């Protein structure tokens, strides 16, 4: 089933977009196969090469492997719905962005934006390595901060599940339907503008 699912979830080739981008999607069922240290190194190196304001690289990643204390703390910070499926992922990642520039101490309004860019980079690299990621905003940020003693100068971002695709049948029935449904995207005219709410001519 996973291979058929990969085909179903693949974005439309006729779009002309690079295949690695079209192959990226966010499953909720993960196998228990561990992610190698070599692959994790590649994934976070890809994150390191994301664009950032003034090259600040404000991102920080807390990485938990299933069974270790970091993983347990990240899982504990998720809401109940996300805990239900994310506990199958072999790796959980908590993203954090530094809210001020290191040199000047001035506020960095783009900290989470740039952390998101780095997260997109590692997600694409994971896809290239045959892995999958799923980003989650459903977490208690105060609990995550307390669990890791994150300083106030850092803003908690999101949690990402990382691992190899598992069987949809391992999920509750409602989630199985979501897991096996085709993907859709808005047309460009709904978000690419020349003036507000006026579609741009590309």
C-alpha positions as CSV (number, residue, x, y, z in Angstrom):
1,X,0.0,0.0,0.0
2,X,2.7,2.6,0.8
3,X,4.0,2.7,-2.8
4,X,0.5,3.1,-4.2
5,X,-0.1,5.8,-1.6
6,X,3.1,7.6,-2.8
7,X,1.7,7.6,-6.3
8,X,-1.7,8.9,-5.2
9,X,-0.1,11.7,-3.2
10,X,2.3,12.8,-5.9
11,X,1.6,16.3,-7.2
12,X,0.7,16.7,-10.9
13,X,3.7,16.1,-13.2
14,X,2.2,18.3,-15.9
15,X,2.8,21.3,-13.6
16,X,6.5,21.1,-14.7
17,X,7.6,21.6,-11.0
18,X,10.6,19.6,-9.8
19,X,9.7,16.1,-8.9
20,X,11.2,16.2,-5.4
21,X,8.7,19.1,-4.5
22,X,5.8,17.2,-6.0
23,X,6.7,14.1,-4.0
24,X,6.6,15.9,-0.6
25,X,3.5,15.2,1.5
26,X,2.7,14.9,5.2
27,X,1.7,11.4,6.3
28,X,0.5,10.5,9.8
29,X,1.5,6.8,9.7
30,X,5.2,6.0,10.2
31,X,7.1,2.7,10.2
32,X,9.4,1.8,13.1
33,X,12.5,1.9,10.8
34,X,15.0,4.3,12.4
35,X,16.5,7.3,10.7
36,X,20.2,7.0,10.3
37,X,22.7,9.5,11.8
38,X,24.0,10.1,8.3
39,X,20.6,11.0,6.9
40,X,19.8,13.3,9.9
41,X,23.1,15.1,9.3
42,X,22.2,15.7,5.6
43,X,18.7,16.8,6.7
44,X,19.9,19.4,9.1
45,X,22.7,20.5,6.8
46,X,20.0,21.3,4.2
47,X,18.3,23.4,6.9
48,X,21.5,25.3,7.5
49,X,21.6,26.5,3.9
50,X,18.2,28.1,4.0
51,X,18.0,31.9,3.4
52,X,17.7,34.1,6.5
53,X,17.6,37.8,7.3
54,X,21.2,39.2,7.6
55,X,22.3,35.5,7.6
56,X,21.3,35.3,11.2
57,X,20.3,31.7,10.9
58,X,17.9,32.1,13.9
59,X,16.7,28.5,13.9
60,X,17.3,25.9,16.6
61,X,16.1,22.3,16.4
62,X,15.5,20.0,19.4
63,X,15.7,16.5,18.0
64,X,14.2,13.5,19.8
65,X,14.6,9.8,19.0
66,X,11.8,7.5,20.0
67,X,12.5,6.2,23.5
68,X,14.7,9.1,24.6
69,X,14.0,11.9,27.0
70,X,13.9,14.6,24.3
71,X,11.3,12.7,22.3
72,X,9.1,12.2,25.4
73,X,9.3,16.0,26.1
74,X,8.4,17.0,22.6
75,X,5.5,14.4,22.4
76,X,4.3,15.7,25.8
77,X,4.0,19.2,24.4
78,X,1.7,18.1,21.5
79,X,-2.1,18.3,21.8
80,X,-4.0,15.0,22.3
81,X,-4.9,14.6,18.6
82,X,-1.4,14.9,17.4
83,X,0.0,12.7,20.1
84,X,-2.3,10.0,18.9
85,X,-0.5,9.6,15.6
86,X,2.8,11.3,16.0
87,X,4.0,8.7,18.6
88,X,4.6,6.3,15.7
89,X,7.3,8.6,14.2
90,X,10.9,7.5,15.0
91,X,12.0,11.2,15.2
92,X,10.3,14.3,16.5
93,X,11.8,17.8,16.0
94,X,10.8,21.0,17.9
95,X,11.7,24.2,16.0
96,X,12.6,27.4,17.8
97,X,13.6,30.8,16.5
98,X,15.8,33.4,18.2
99,X,13.8,36.6,18.5
100,X,16.7,39.1,18.4
101,X,19.8,39.6,16.2
102,X,23.0,38.3,17.8
103,X,25.1,41.3,16.9
104,X,22.7,44.2,17.6
105,X,20.3,42.7,20.1
106,X,17.5,44.3,18.0
107,X,14.2,42.4,17.4
108,X,14.2,40.0,14.5
109,X,10.7,40.1,13.0
110,X,11.6,37.3,10.6
111,X,12.9,34.7,13.1
112,X,10.0,32.2,12.7
113,X,9.7,33.0,9.0
114,X,13.3,32.0,8.5
115,X,13.0,29.0,10.8
116,X,10.1,27.9,8.6
117,X,12.3,28.3,5.5
118,X,14.9,26.1,7.2
119,X,12.2,23.6,8.0
120,X,11.0,23.5,4.4
121,X,14.6,22.8,3.3
122,X,15.0,19.9,5.7
123,X,11.6,18.6,4.6
124,X,12.6,18.5,1.0
125,X,15.9,16.9,1.8
126,X,14.1,14.3,3.8
127,X,11.9,13.6,0.8
128,X,15.0,13.2,-1.4
129,X,16.3,10.6,1.1
130,X,13.0,8.5,0.9
131,X,11.7,9.9,4.2
132,X,8.6,11.9,5.1
133,X,7.9,14.8,7.5
134,X,4.7,16.2,9.0
135,X,4.7,19.7,10.5
136,X,2.4,20.4,13.5
137,X,1.1,23.6,15.0
138,X,-1.1,21.7,17.5
139,X,1.1,22.0,20.6
140,X,1.3,23.7,23.9
141,X,4.1,26.2,23.4
142,X,4.3,27.1,27.1
143,X,4.7,23.4,28.0
144,X,7.4,23.0,25.3
145,X,9.2,26.0,26.7
146,X,9.0,24.7,30.2
147,X,10.0,21.1,29.2
148,X,13.2,22.4,27.7
149,X,13.8,25.6,29.7
150,X,13.8,27.6,26.5
151,X,14.9,31.2,27.1
152,X,12.5,34.0,26.6
153,X,14.6,35.3,23.7
154,X,13.5,32.3,21.7
155,X,10.1,31.7,20.2
156,X,8.7,28.2,20.0
157,X,7.7,27.3,16.4
158,X,6.3,23.9,15.5
159,X,6.9,20.2,15.9
160,X,7.8,18.0,13.0
161,X,7.5,14.2,12.7
162,X,10.1,12.5,10.6
163,X,10.4,8.9,9.4
164,X,9.6,6.3,6.8
165,X,6.1,5.9,5.5
166,X,4.0,3.4,7.5
167,X,0.7,1.6,6.7
168,X,-2.4,3.7,6.7
169,X,-4.3,0.8,8.4
170,X,-2.2,1.5,11.5
171,X,-4.2,4.7,12.0
172,X,-7.8,5.1,13.4
173,X,-10.5,4.9,10.7
174,X,-11.0,8.6,10.4
175,X,-7.3,9.3,9.9
176,X,-7.1,6.4,7.4
177,X,-9.5,8.4,5.2
178,X,-7.4,11.5,5.4
179,X,-4.2,9.5,4.8
180,X,-5.5,8.0,1.6
181,X,-7.3,11.0,0.1
182,X,-5.9,12.7,-3.0
183,X,-4.1,16.0,-2.4
184,X,-5.4,19.3,-3.7
185,X,-4.0,22.9,-4.0
186,X,-5.5,26.3,-4.5
187,X,-5.2,27.8,-8.0
188,X,-2.4,30.4,-8.3
189,X,-5.1,33.1,-9.0
190,X,-6.1,32.8,-5.3
191,X,-2.8,33.8,-3.9
192,X,-0.5,35.3,-6.6
193,X,-1.6,39.0,-7.0
194,X,-0.7,42.1,-8.9
195,X,-2.7,44.2,-6.4
196,X,-4.7,43.0,-3.4
197,X,-7.1,40.2,-4.5
198,X,-6.4,40.8,-8.2
199,X,-4.7,37.8,-9.8
200,X,-1.3,38.6,-11.3
201,X,-0.6,37.9,-15.0
202,X,2.3,35.4,-15.0
